[in-house]
């Protein structure tokens, strides 16, 4: 039996180990860009977590506690990805359950995330497996 644990990634070595998984979600992000941005994000309260088996990192999530008028104090999940070839094994559900507990320990009222409109498989996962509901659209303007 393979042991599986969920842990927070806090060292550059662990962040480098997570990059191959994160890059499956953030395909345009180089490893150098990822490490630079991750450092800045951590200074703003971002935390990176991973599901790790004895032989590999199989899922990664990045999140931070935020407060606003419409969600109150909440955990915002910025990144959630399971390694290709290891999906549908329950790792994403396990990681999100961990994050829900982590959020409750920090007095959060809810967990929120955003997902690209084209990610229909992810939407089914959030609704069917995690009992989350769609409740808004996000708009953005680039320059």
Secondary structure, 3 states (H helix, E strand, C coil): CCCEEEEEECCHHHHHHHHHHHCCCCCCCCHHHHHHHHHHHHHCCCEEEEEEECCCEEEEEEEEEEEECCCEEEEEEEEEEECCCCCCCCHHHHHHHHHHHHHHHCCCCEEEECCCCCCHHHHHHHHHHCCCCCCCCCCCCCC
